[in-house]
Amino acid sequence: MWTSRFAGLEAPKVTSIPQSSMMIDDWQEMMSIRFQRDSQIISWAESLDDGMIEGELSWFSGALNADVTKSLGELLVHFFNHQTHHRGQVHAMITAAGGAPDDTDLFVMSAR
């Protein structure tokens, strides 16, 4: 959803947070879409300049059921930092299911 607001990329067809877990059933399809979206995010992020980051973004939030306006810089921090939350969730689920996830420290991951 954020990439559609930030960069005009296609918004998810599922628009509610509770339904988002049902967006993609096939693991290979999900990986392909994730790879494509990551490439789009990198291209978009590389195109940003200071003037763009200093602006504001307004949108209708379905989660809040309200119009919202926030600093684009603040929203970018949220966008990239919130992934940390989700990585933690996945790590906890894998561990609870008896799995042994790979190391999630970024400096270790980037060395691979």
Secondary structure, DSSP 8 states (H G I E B T S, - for coil): -HHHHHH-----S--STTTGGGS---HHHHHHHHHHHHHHHHHHHHH--HHHHTSEEEEEETTTTEEEEEEHHHHHHHHHHHHHHHHHHHHHHHHHTT-------HHHHTT-
